Amino acid sequence: MTIRLSRAQQRERTQSELRRIARAEFLRQGYAATRLDTVAELAGYSKGAVYSNFADKRALCQAVLTDIRREKFAEIAAITSSSDDVDQIADKLGDWIRATVGDAEWTALELEFSALARTDPTVHALTADARREFSAAIAALLTDVLGDPAELAPGLPGVGDLADLLLSTGIGLGISRAFDPDVSLEPGIAGLKGLFGLLAALR
């Protein structure tokens, strides 16, 4: 028996397949070199199908990056919810950092897309919104695991500021590692573990 999909289901499936193919192309050869007609052909659709689901290449790339960022955040969330032991969580986060920070293809795509923000107000807004969304999500996870540092001891930064610091440090290390894999992540991981230990002791 053939199951007929609703129009909404068909659209969702088409978008998912286009994002999957576009993701491989964007990561393999970058934003500028990726052609929408190639994406459409590889996905088995017409170029018109791409434009009927995504306004332009910029919108498709943003959708791909959103998928990747959500996957990475889901990995972090799974780690923080896997144990009540702060040391274990810190160790697992260290392993995640080693495996993820400095992913050359992802980092290069983020950089190339973000560079468009210099002349494209829409990309500028999308990039800023994405950073704020990710930082807020990290802050929520930190609060669940450690509480708000500003409430634990006078003079400590609030959880939002701490999330911004961790995110910015991770981005900086990721960029450095993408171009020079010899850049060590270990000082950053040691600092993260020390921070977690300090805040856990103050709870």
C-alpha positions as CSV (number, residue, x, y, z in Angstrom):
1,M,0.0,0.0,0.0
2,T,1.4,3.4,-1.0
3,I,1.3,6.0,1.7
4,R,0.5,9.5,0.2
5,L,2.3,12.3,1.9
6,S,0.5,15.6,2.6
7,R,1.7,18.7,0.8
8,A,3.4,19.9,4.0
9,Q,5.1,16.5,4.5
10,Q,6.3,16.6,0.9
11,R,7.7,20.1,1.3
12,E,9.4,19.0,4.6
13,R,11.0,16.0,2.9
14,T,12.1,18.1,-0.1
15,Q,13.7,20.7,2.2
16,S,15.4,18.1,4.3
17,E,16.9,16.4,1.2
18,L,18.0,19.7,-0.3
19,R,19.7,20.7,3.1
20,R,21.4,17.3,3.2
21,I,22.9,17.6,-0.2
22,A,23.7,21.3,0.2
23,R,25.4,20.6,3.5
24,A,27.8,18.2,1.8
25,E,28.5,20.6,-1.0
26,F,29.0,23.7,1.2
27,L,31.3,21.8,3.6
28,R,33.3,20.2,0.7
29,Q,33.9,23.3,-1.4
30,G,32.7,26.4,0.5
31,Y,29.9,28.9,0.1
32,A,31.1,30.7,-3.0
33,A,31.9,27.6,-5.1
34,T,28.7,25.8,-4.3
35,R,26.1,26.1,-7.2
36,L,22.4,25.7,-6.5
37,D,21.8,23.9,-9.8
38,T,24.4,21.3,-8.7
39,V,22.6,20.9,-5.4
40,A,19.3,20.5,-7.2
41,E,20.7,17.9,-9.6
42,L,22.4,15.9,-6.9
43,A,19.2,15.9,-4.8
44,G,17.1,14.9,-7.8
45,Y,15.1,18.1,-8.1
46,S,14.9,21.1,-10.5
47,K,16.6,24.3,-9.6
48,G,13.1,25.8,-9.3
49,A,12.5,23.4,-6.5
50,V,15.4,24.9,-4.6
51,Y,14.0,28.4,-5.0
52,S,10.5,27.4,-4.1
53,N,11.8,26.1,-0.7
54,F,14.7,28.6,0.0
55,A,14.8,32.2,-1.1
56,D,18.4,32.1,-2.3
57,K,21.7,30.4,-1.7
58,R,22.2,32.6,1.4
59,A,19.0,31.2,2.9
60,L,20.0,27.6,2.1
61,C,23.4,28.0,3.7
62,Q,21.8,29.6,6.8
63,A,19.5,26.6,7.1
64,V,22.5,24.2,6.8
65,L,24.5,26.1,9.4
66,T,21.5,26.1,11.7
67,D,21.2,22.3,11.4
68,I,24.9,21.9,12.2
69,R,24.8,24.3,15.2
70,R,21.7,22.5,16.6
71,E,23.4,19.1,16.2
72,K,26.5,20.4,18.1
73,F,24.4,21.9,20.8
74,A,22.4,18.7,21.2
75,E,25.7,16.9,21.7
76,I,26.6,19.3,24.5
77,A,23.2,19.0,26.1
78,A,23.4,15.2,26.0
79,I,26.7,15.5,27.9
80,T,25.5,17.9,30.6
81,S,22.4,15.7,31.2
82,S,24.3,12.4,31.3
83,S,25.6,12.7,34.9
84,D,25.2,14.7,38.1
85,D,29.0,14.5,38.7
86,V,30.5,17.8,37.6
87,D,34.0,16.3,37.1
88,Q,32.5,13.6,34.8
89,I,30.7,16.3,32.8
90,A,33.8,18.4,32.5
91,D,35.8,15.4,31.3
92,K,33.2,14.5,28.7
93,L,33.1,18.2,27.5
94,G,36.9,18.1,27.2
95,D,36.6,15.0,24.9
96,W,33.9,16.8,22.9
97,I,36.1,19.9,22.5
98,R,39.0,17.7,21.3
99,A,36.7,16.0,18.7
100,T,34.9,19.1,17.5
101,V,36.7,22.4,18.0
102,G,38.7,23.2,14.9
103,D,36.6,21.1,12.4
104,A,38.2,22.6,9.3
105,E,35.2,22.3,6.9
106,W,32.6,23.6,9.4
107,T,34.8,26.4,10.7
108,A,35.7,27.6,7.2
109,L,32.0,27.6,6.1
110,E,31.1,29.6,9.2
111,L,33.9,32.1,8.4
112,E,33.0,32.5,4.8
113,F,29.3,33.0,5.4
114,S,29.9,35.4,8.3
115,A,32.2,37.5,6.1
116,L,29.2,38.3,4.0
117,A,27.9,40.2,7.0
118,R,30.3,43.1,6.1
119,T,28.2,44.1,3.1
120,D,24.9,42.2,3.7
121,P,22.7,43.5,6.6
122,T,20.5,40.4,6.5
123,V,23.5,38.0,7.0
124,H,24.8,40.4,9.7
125,A,21.5,40.1,11.6
126,L,21.3,36.3,11.1
127,T,24.9,35.8,12.3
128,A,24.3,38.0,15.4
129,D,21.0,36.3,16.2
130,A,22.7,32.9,15.9
131,R,25.5,33.8,18.3
132,R,23.0,35.2,20.8
133,E,20.8,32.1,20.6
134,F,23.8,29.8,21.1
135,S,25.1,31.8,24.0
136,A,21.7,31.8,25.7
137,A,21.4,28.1,25.3
138,I,24.9,27.6,26.8
139,A,23.9,29.8,29.7
140,A,20.9,27.7,30.4
141,L,23.0,24.5,30.4
142,L,25.5,26.2,32.7
143,T,22.8,27.2,35.1
144,D,21.4,23.7,35.2
145,V,24.8,22.2,36.0
146,L,26.5,24.8,38.1
147,G,24.0,27.6,38.9
148,D,24.6,31.3,38.3
149,P,28.2,32.2,39.3
150,A,27.2,35.8,40.2
151,E,24.9,34.3,42.9
152,L,27.5,32.0,44.3
153,A,30.2,34.5,45.1
154,P,30.6,38.3,44.9
155,G,32.6,39.5,41.9
156,L,32.1,36.5,39.7
157,P,30.5,37.2,36.3
158,G,26.9,36.3,35.6
159,V,26.1,33.1,33.7
160,G,25.3,35.1,30.6
161,D,28.7,36.8,30.6
162,L,30.4,33.4,31.3
163,A,28.5,31.8,28.4
164,D,29.7,34.6,26.1
165,L,33.3,34.1,27.2
166,L,33.2,30.3,26.7
167,L,31.6,30.7,23.3
168,S,34.0,33.3,22.1
169,T,37.0,31.3,23.4
170,G,35.7,28.3,21.6
171,I,35.2,30.2,18.3
172,G,38.7,31.7,18.6
173,L,40.3,28.3,19.2
174,G,38.2,26.7,16.4
175,I,39.5,29.3,13.9
176,S,43.1,28.9,15.1
177,R,42.9,25.1,14.9
178,A,41.2,25.1,11.5
179,F,44.3,26.8,10.0
180,D,46.9,25.3,12.4
181,P,46.0,22.0,13.9
182,D,49.1,22.2,16.2
183,V,47.3,24.9,18.3
184,S,46.7,23.1,21.6
185,L,43.2,22.8,23.1
186,E,44.6,21.5,26.4
187,P,45.0,24.9,28.1
188,G,41.4,25.7,27.3
189,I,40.2,22.4,28.5
190,A,42.2,22.6,31.7
191,G,40.7,26.1,32.3
192,L,37.2,24.8,31.7
193,K,37.7,21.9,34.2
194,G,39.2,24.3,36.7
195,L,36.2,26.6,36.3
196,F,33.7,23.8,36.7
197,G,35.5,22.6,39.8
198,L,35.6,26.0,41.4
199,L,31.9,26.7,40.8
200,A,30.9,23.3,42.0
201,A,32.8,23.9,45.2
202,L,31.0,27.1,45.8
203,R,27.5,25.6,45.4
